[in-house]
Structure formats: C-alpha cells, structure tokens
Amino acid sequence: MTMLADAADAVIGVDTHTDTHTACLLDHLGRQVATITVPADPRGCAMLLAWARNQAPGPRLAWAVEGTRSHGLGLLRVLQASGQTVVEAGRPARASKRPGGKSDPADALRAARDALAAGKLAQPRSDGEREGLRILLAARAQATAARTAAVNTLKALLLGAPDNLRQPLRGLSTPRQARRCRSLRVHASQPVNEQILRAELRRLATHIGAWDRELRANKAQLRQLVTQIMPALLDQPGVGPMSAAQLLVSWSHPGRFRSEAAFAALAGVSPLEASSGKITRHRLNPFGDRQLNRALHVIINWRMLHHGPTQAYLARRAGHKTEREIRRCLKRYAARQLFRLMETASAT
C-alpha cells in the first residue's frame, strides 16, 4: 500500500470514546496543525469532518481511527459514507509505557504519526453480512457460556443429591440427565431440602433445554448466512458453519490483507524463530486473533482424524517433528489455503 505521506495532504488521528472523540490533524510532513474534541454522535462526526476539511492544507484527507469496530464505529460509517480514506489505528501502549503519559490529544497525535510513518496500513473490517456473522458468533459465545454454567451447577447439585435421585442419573449423558430432571416433581411429603433440590434441578434443566434450542437455531442461521456469502467454504474438509463464519469475520473483505502471510500473522499461525546453536526450529505464535486461531485449530483437529492427505502428511513427518510442530505447520497451510479460497471466491 502507498504510504499516507504520498497519498494524502493531511492525516487525522482520532482517539475514540463513548462520549467524545479527540482528533489531531497533521500535514503530510508530520507537523501538527490543529486538535479538536467533539461529541461522539452524528452531529459531532459531521462537525469533525467539516473541521478537518477546513484545517487541512489540501483536499486529500486520510483518517487513522482507533476502535473502528467499537467506539469509533459511528465515525467510521460517517467517514466511509463521505468517501474518506480510513485506516485502523493500532492499539496504544499502556499508559505507564507511553513517553509523556496519557491524554486523549496525545493518543490522537500518536495515531496520526504512526499511520503517517507506517508502510503497512490496516483496513477497517466491513459492515453488512460480515457484521451479521459477528453478531451471531457473539450471541453463540454468550449462550454457550450460559449453558456451560447451568450444566456445571446441575452436576454439582446432583453430586450431593439423595441416592434415590442421583443413582438413576449416573452414567447418562448431559442431555439425557437434563431431560430426566425436567420431569421431576415436587411433593409436600418430601423433606424441605429435597423439595428445593428438585425444583432447582428442574429449573436448571429447563434452562439447559432452552439454551440447546437457541444454539441449534444459531447454528442454522450461521449456516444459512455463510451459504449466502461464500458456500465454497463449507465444501472444505473440516470447515463447519462456526469455523467458516469466524474465517469470514476475520478476513472481512477482499484486499484487506496485502498477502496470505499477513492473514497468517493475524491468525497467530505465522512461525516464530526458536533456533539456538545448531538447532533450527520454529515455535507457535501466541499472538493475533485468537478466535481465528481457534477456528483453524478445530479445522486441523478434524483433518488429522478424518482427512486422508492430512493423515499422510502426519505419517511422513512423524519422527522428524514433534506433534506441536506438525500442528503448527498444518495450521499455517490451512491459513494459506483458506485465505486464497476466500480471495478467489469473492472475485468470482
């Protein structure tokens, strides 16, 4: 990508918050021209755009906005609707590590200068169908966490339940235990503690059943939306609706990544040097988008068990690499293959 110093007359860094946005405008040589703080609402965003056009030494503007998918989302939409060039500003360092301390104008200045000096600029993720997938994945994560908490509480209560309740449920799967607990009845002749236990088990089991239905509906929605956006993903071995949705959410749109290596770096599967002395090796990358990394991990786990070419690769590498190193290589290959598929499928 062309550096902003060559493509823009001014660069505006924006530090975004819930109630206000603070912007700092630099010319193409990095000299600070002006700073402003506006309300974080449509009126404030329009005011900020008009201010930048008035203060800039030329018509070509570029914006480096922090939090483009959180506090800065409203501003991002206003700027994109006006045809502005917007890049995503990197996350600032902790206040204790910033020279001169922390302030909103200083953060806005840092965002603008970092963007002006950067040779590799991050594009904001897209809206529309991608945002729909992200919302469904966020809802699924919340439902899964709530179901897991309910299951853990149910099993903890069963552990201390009387034998006449606990024994018939031992050895059953969680769905069957929940189904049995939903049919429990409370009678006045039972001890008070058993009445309360039965009522709570039935309540928890009812919640678990409701979460199960919600998760099934969520999966169906994800599959339907992925099929509309890029059905070729679901044809790949090991790629299910959830993994495909996460791939699309992280990839976002064609051209966002300069190369498949950049996509692998975002996924945290680009190898890190771990060589020492006569030993040349690489290790796992603990950085990047961990949800995308998890999706690749799920895909590779399935391929290692059910995919013939992957199993042949495992057999060839056994004895030469450790299992962790083999898994790292497979995840890197999957990132390359799936990135190229998404770029090609979107073009056709």
C-alpha positions as CSV (number, residue, x, y, z in Angstrom):
1,M,0.0,0.0,0.0
2,T,1.2,3.6,-0.8
3,M,2.4,5.5,2.3
4,L,0.0,8.1,3.5
5,A,2.6,10.8,3.2
6,D,2.5,10.3,-0.6
7,A,-1.3,9.8,-0.9
8,A,-2.7,12.4,1.4
9,D,-2.3,16.1,2.2
10,A,-3.3,15.6,5.8
11,V,-3.7,12.8,8.2
12,I,-6.2,12.9,11.1
13,G,-5.7,10.7,14.1
14,V,-8.8,10.1,16.2
15,D,-8.9,8.8,19.8
16,T,-12.5,7.5,20.2
17,H,-14.5,7.2,23.4
18,T,-18.1,6.6,24.4
19,D,-19.0,10.3,24.8
20,T,-16.3,12.2,22.9
21,H,-13.8,11.9,20.0
22,T,-10.5,13.7,20.0
23,A,-8.8,14.4,16.7
24,C,-5.3,15.7,15.8
25,L,-4.6,16.8,12.3
26,L,-1.1,16.6,10.8
27,D,0.2,17.7,7.4
28,H,1.9,15.3,5.1
29,L,5.3,16.2,6.7
30,G,4.0,15.2,10.2
31,R,3.7,18.8,11.5
32,Q,0.8,19.2,14.0
33,V,-1.8,21.7,12.6
34,A,-4.8,21.5,15.0
35,T,-6.6,19.4,17.6
36,I,-10.3,19.2,18.5
37,T,-12.7,17.3,20.7
38,V,-16.2,16.7,19.5
39,P,-19.3,14.8,20.9
40,A,-19.5,11.1,19.8
41,D,-22.8,11.5,18.0
42,P,-23.8,12.2,14.4
43,R,-23.7,15.9,14.9
44,G,-20.2,15.7,16.3
45,C,-19.0,13.4,13.5
46,A,-20.3,15.9,10.9
47,M,-18.6,18.7,12.8
48,L,-15.3,16.8,12.9
49,L,-15.4,16.2,9.1
50,A,-16.1,19.8,8.4
51,W,-13.3,20.9,10.7
52,A,-10.8,18.6,9.0
53,R,-11.7,19.9,5.6
54,N,-11.3,23.5,6.8
55,Q,-8.0,22.9,8.6
56,A,-6.3,20.6,6.1
57,P,-3.7,22.2,3.7
58,G,-5.2,20.2,0.8
59,P,-8.3,18.2,-0.3
60,R,-6.8,14.7,0.2
61,L,-7.6,13.5,3.7
62,A,-6.7,10.2,5.4
63,W,-8.1,9.2,8.8
64,A,-6.4,6.9,11.4
65,V,-9.3,5.9,13.7
66,E,-8.9,3.8,16.9
67,G,-11.6,1.3,17.7
68,T,-13.3,1.1,14.3
69,R,-15.5,-1.8,15.4
70,S,-16.3,-0.4,18.9
71,H,-16.4,3.3,20.0
72,G,-15.3,4.5,16.6
73,L,-17.8,2.6,14.5
74,G,-20.3,5.5,14.2
75,L,-17.5,7.8,13.0
76,L,-16.2,5.1,10.6
77,R,-19.6,4.9,8.9
78,V,-19.9,8.7,8.5
79,L,-16.4,8.9,7.0
80,Q,-16.9,6.0,4.6
81,A,-20.3,7.4,3.5
82,S,-18.4,10.7,2.7
83,G,-15.8,8.8,0.6
84,Q,-12.9,9.4,3.0
85,T,-9.8,7.2,3.3
86,V,-9.9,5.4,6.6
87,V,-7.3,3.2,8.2
88,E,-7.4,1.4,11.5
89,A,-5.1,2.8,14.1
90,G,-3.2,0.4,16.2
91,R,-3.9,-0.2,19.9
92,P,-2.0,2.2,22.1
93,A,0.6,1.1,24.6
94,R,-0.2,1.0,28.3
95,A,-0.2,4.5,29.9
96,S,2.8,3.5,32.0
97,K,4.9,2.8,28.9
98,R,4.0,5.9,26.9
99,P,6.5,8.8,27.0
100,G,4.9,11.8,28.4
101,G,2.0,9.9,29.9
102,K,-1.5,9.5,28.6
103,S,-4.1,12.0,27.3
104,D,-6.7,12.0,24.5
105,P,-4.8,14.6,22.4
106,A,-1.6,12.7,22.8
107,D,-3.2,9.4,21.8
108,A,-4.8,11.1,18.7
109,L,-1.4,12.6,17.8
110,R,0.3,9.1,18.2
111,A,-2.4,7.5,16.0
112,A,-1.8,10.1,13.2
113,R,2.0,9.9,13.3
114,D,2.0,6.0,13.4
115,A,-0.3,5.9,10.4
116,L,1.8,8.5,8.6
117,A,5.0,6.5,9.1
118,A,3.6,3.1,8.5
119,G,4.2,1.2,5.3
120,K,1.6,-1.4,6.2
121,L,-1.8,0.0,7.0
122,A,-4.7,-1.9,8.4
123,Q,-8.1,-1.5,6.7
124,P,-11.2,-1.5,8.9
125,R,-13.5,-4.5,8.8
126,S,-16.6,-4.3,6.7
127,D,-20.2,-4.0,7.7
128,G,-23.2,-5.8,6.3
129,E,-23.2,-9.6,6.2
130,R,-19.9,-9.8,7.9
131,E,-21.3,-7.8,10.8
132,G,-24.3,-10.2,10.9
133,L,-22.0,-13.1,11.3
134,R,-20.0,-11.4,14.1
135,I,-23.2,-10.7,16.0
136,L,-24.3,-14.3,15.6
137,L,-20.9,-15.6,16.8
138,A,-21.0,-13.2,19.8
139,A,-24.5,-14.4,20.7
140,R,-23.4,-18.0,20.4
141,A,-20.4,-17.4,22.7
142,Q,-22.8,-15.9,25.4
143,A,-25.3,-18.8,25.0
144,T,-22.5,-21.4,25.2
145,A,-21.1,-19.8,28.4
146,A,-24.6,-19.7,30.0
147,R,-25.3,-23.3,29.1
148,T,-22.0,-24.5,30.4
149,A,-22.6,-22.6,33.7
150,A,-26.0,-24.2,34.0
151,V,-24.7,-27.7,33.3
152,N,-21.9,-27.3,35.9
153,T,-24.4,-26.2,38.5
154,L,-26.7,-29.1,37.7
155,K,-24.0,-31.7,38.0
156,A,-22.7,-30.1,41.3
157,L,-26.3,-30.4,42.8
158,L,-26.6,-34.0,41.5
159,L,-23.3,-34.8,43.3
160,G,-24.9,-34.1,46.7
161,A,-28.4,-35.3,45.8
162,P,-30.0,-38.2,47.7
163,D,-29.3,-41.7,46.3
164,N,-32.9,-42.1,45.0
165,L,-32.3,-39.0,42.7
166,R,-28.6,-39.5,41.9
167,Q,-28.4,-43.2,41.1
168,P,-30.9,-43.3,38.2
169,L,-29.0,-40.4,36.6
170,R,-25.5,-41.7,36.9
171,G,-23.8,-42.7,33.6
172,L,-26.3,-40.8,31.5
173,S,-25.2,-38.1,29.0
174,T,-25.9,-34.5,29.9
175,P,-28.9,-34.1,27.5
176,R,-30.5,-37.2,29.0
177,Q,-29.8,-36.0,32.6
178,A,-31.4,-32.7,31.8
179,R,-34.4,-34.4,30.1
180,R,-34.9,-36.6,33.3
181,C,-34.6,-33.6,35.6
182,R,-37.2,-31.6,33.7
183,S,-39.7,-34.3,34.6
184,L,-39.0,-34.2,38.3
185,R,-42.0,-33.5,40.6
186,V,-42.2,-31.8,44.0
187,H,-44.5,-33.2,46.7
188,A,-45.3,-31.8,50.1
189,S,-44.5,-35.1,51.7
190,Q,-40.8,-34.7,50.7
191,P,-38.2,-33.1,53.0
192,V,-37.8,-29.4,52.5
193,N,-34.3,-29.7,51.2
194,E,-35.3,-32.3,48.6
195,Q,-38.3,-30.2,47.5
196,I,-35.9,-27.2,46.9
197,L,-33.3,-29.5,45.2
198,R,-35.9,-31.0,42.8
199,A,-37.3,-27.5,42.0
200,E,-33.8,-26.2,41.2
201,L,-32.8,-29.2,39.2
202,R,-35.9,-28.8,37.1
203,R,-35.3,-25.1,36.6
204,L,-31.7,-25.7,35.6
205,A,-32.7,-28.5,33.2
206,T,-35.3,-26.2,31.6
207,H,-32.7,-23.5,31.0
208,I,-30.3,-26.1,29.5
209,G,-33.0,-27.2,27.1
210,A,-33.7,-23.6,26.1
211,W,-30.0,-22.9,25.5
212,D,-29.8,-26.1,23.4
213,R,-32.6,-24.9,21.2
214,E,-31.1,-21.5,20.9
215,L,-27.7,-22.9,19.9
216,R,-29.3,-25.1,17.3
217,A,-31.2,-22.1,15.8
218,N,-28.0,-20.1,15.9
219,K,-26.0,-22.8,14.0
220,A,-28.8,-22.9,11.4
221,Q,-28.6,-19.1,11.0
222,L,-24.8,-19.2,10.6
223,R,-25.0,-22.0,8.0
224,Q,-27.6,-20.0,6.0
225,L,-25.7,-16.8,6.1
226,V,-22.3,-18.5,5.2
227,T,-24.1,-20.2,2.3
228,Q,-25.3,-16.9,1.0
229,I,-21.9,-15.2,1.4
230,M,-19.4,-18.0,0.4
231,P,-20.7,-21.5,0.1
232,A,-17.3,-22.8,-1.2
233,L,-16.0,-22.6,2.4
234,L,-18.5,-25.2,3.6
235,D,-17.2,-27.6,1.0
236,Q,-13.7,-27.6,2.5
237,P,-12.7,-30.6,4.7
238,G,-13.2,-29.8,8.4
239,V,-14.9,-26.4,7.9
240,G,-18.3,-26.2,9.6
241,P,-20.7,-23.2,9.9
242,M,-19.0,-21.8,13.0
243,S,-15.4,-22.1,11.7
244,A,-16.5,-20.7,8.3
245,A,-18.2,-17.8,10.0
246,Q,-15.1,-16.9,12.0
247,L,-13.0,-17.1,8.9
248,L,-15.2,-14.6,7.1
249,V,-15.5,-12.3,10.1
250,S,-11.7,-12.1,10.5
251,W,-11.0,-11.9,6.7
252,S,-13.8,-9.4,6.2
253,H,-13.4,-8.5,2.5
254,P,-11.1,-9.0,-0.5
255,G,-8.0,-6.8,-0.5
256,R,-8.0,-6.2,3.3
257,F,-4.8,-8.2,3.6
258,R,-1.8,-7.5,1.4
259,S,-0.9,-11.2,1.3
260,E,-1.7,-14.6,2.7
261,A,1.3,-14.2,5.1
262,A,-0.4,-11.1,6.6
263,F,-3.6,-13.2,7.1
264,A,-1.5,-16.0,8.8
265,A,0.1,-13.4,11.1
266,L,-3.4,-12.2,12.1
267,A,-4.4,-15.8,12.8
268,G,-1.3,-16.3,15.0
269,V,-0.1,-19.2,12.9
270,S,3.0,-17.4,11.3
271,P,6.0,-19.3,12.7
272,L,8.3,-17.6,15.2
273,E,12.0,-18.3,15.2
274,A,13.2,-20.5,18.1
275,S,16.6,-21.5,16.8
276,S,19.6,-21.9,19.0
277,G,23.1,-23.1,18.3
278,K,22.9,-25.9,15.8
279,I,19.2,-26.4,16.2
280,T,17.0,-24.7,13.6
281,R,13.3,-24.7,14.5
282,H,10.2,-22.5,14.9
283,R,7.5,-22.3,17.6
284,L,3.9,-21.5,17.9
285,N,2.8,-17.9,17.7
286,P,0.8,-16.8,20.8
287,F,-0.4,-13.5,19.3
288,G,-3.0,-12.5,16.7
289,D,-6.8,-13.1,16.6
290,R,-7.3,-16.0,19.0
291,Q,-10.8,-16.7,17.8
292,L,-9.5,-17.1,14.2
293,N,-6.6,-19.3,15.6
294,R,-9.2,-21.4,17.4
295,A,-11.2,-21.9,14.2
296,L,-8.1,-23.1,12.4
297,H,-7.3,-25.4,15.3
298,V,-10.8,-27.0,15.1
299,I,-10.4,-27.5,11.3
300,I,-6.9,-29.1,11.7
301,N,-8.1,-31.4,14.5
302,W,-10.9,-32.7,12.2
303,R,-8.5,-33.2,9.3
304,M,-6.0,-35.1,11.5
305,L,-8.7,-37.6,12.3
306,H,-10.7,-37.8,9.0
307,H,-8.7,-36.3,6.1
308,G,-6.6,-38.7,4.1
309,P,-4.0,-36.2,2.8
310,T,-3.5,-34.7,6.3
311,Q,-3.0,-38.2,7.7
312,A,-0.4,-39.0,5.1
313,Y,1.4,-35.8,6.0
314,L,1.4,-36.8,9.6
315,A,2.9,-40.2,8.7
316,R,5.7,-38.5,6.7
317,R,6.6,-36.0,9.4
318,A,6.4,-38.4,12.4
319,G,9.9,-38.8,13.8
320,H,11.1,-35.6,12.2
321,K,8.9,-33.1,14.0
322,T,7.1,-33.0,17.3
323,E,3.3,-33.1,17.3
324,R,3.2,-29.4,18.2
325,E,5.4,-28.5,15.3
326,I,3.4,-30.7,12.9
327,R,0.2,-28.9,14.1
328,R,1.8,-25.5,13.6
329,C,2.7,-26.5,10.0
330,L,-0.8,-27.7,9.3
331,K,-2.4,-24.6,10.7
332,R,-0.1,-22.4,8.6
333,Y,-1.0,-24.4,5.5
334,A,-4.7,-24.2,6.3
335,A,-4.5,-20.4,6.7
336,R,-2.8,-20.1,3.3
337,Q,-5.3,-22.4,1.5
338,L,-8.4,-20.9,3.1
339,F,-7.2,-17.3,2.5
340,R,-6.6,-18.0,-1.2
341,L,-10.0,-19.7,-1.4
342,M,-11.8,-16.6,0.1
343,E,-10.0,-14.2,-2.1
344,T,-10.7,-16.2,-5.2
345,A,-14.3,-17.0,-4.4
346,S,-15.1,-13.3,-3.6
347,A,-13.6,-12.3,-7.0
348,T,-15.7,-14.8,-9.0
